[in-house]
Each structure stands twice: as C-alpha cells, then as structure tokens.
Amino acid sequence: MSSNHYKKYKDTIKEVTKRNYHKRVSSINQYLLNNKCLHCGESEVACLKFYPHDKEIRKRIVRVGMNDKSRKDVKRLINSSKIICSNCLIKIENDLLDPTFL
C-alpha cells in the first residue's frame, strides 16, 4: 500500500524536498545579505563565508529542519563565527592576514 502511495506521489515528493532544500540554503544567504567582510568590507553574498565554521554550517544547514530547535547547533556555530570574504579567507589560510585582527 505505501509503495503505491510513493509511486503515485513521486514527483510531488521530489518537488517538496527540493523546495525545502532551497529554503534552508536561502536562509543562510538571507543572513549574509545584511553583512559584510570584517576585513575589507566586501558585501557580495556569494563571496561571504563564516570563519572558521563555514563548511560545517553549510553542511548542517541542508540536513536540519527550519525550526529553532533543529537549528540550535547551526545558530551556535554562526554566532561563534566571523564573516569574511573568500579573498580574505585565502589570505588567512596562507598566513597573509592575521585572523586575530578580525
């Protein structure tokens, strides 16, 4: 019985899953929209990163729900991060910029 249900609503289930995924990803972009790099002032959302937890935040955000309880760990990581741009991140990783001055 349940197998027939999933066959019947396969496309709908895929669309809802895709829509929810995009909502979770766009929530990060909405957060970054009003921020800029602490070092150089870059404000382009596509360039901004959470230092030092960017990969972990982005990995977790696509896996958890949209409610506050589900996002508790993500919010903790975001609050303990600094926002920098990709260029400044590269400089930090290559010891050209000291992250303690951010």
Secondary structure, DSSP 4 states (H G I P E B T S, - for coil): -HHHHHHHTHHHHHHHHHHHHHHHHHHHHHHHHT---TTT----GGGEEEETTHHHHHHHHTTS-SSTTTTHHHHHHHHT-EEEEHHHHHHHHTTSS-GGG-
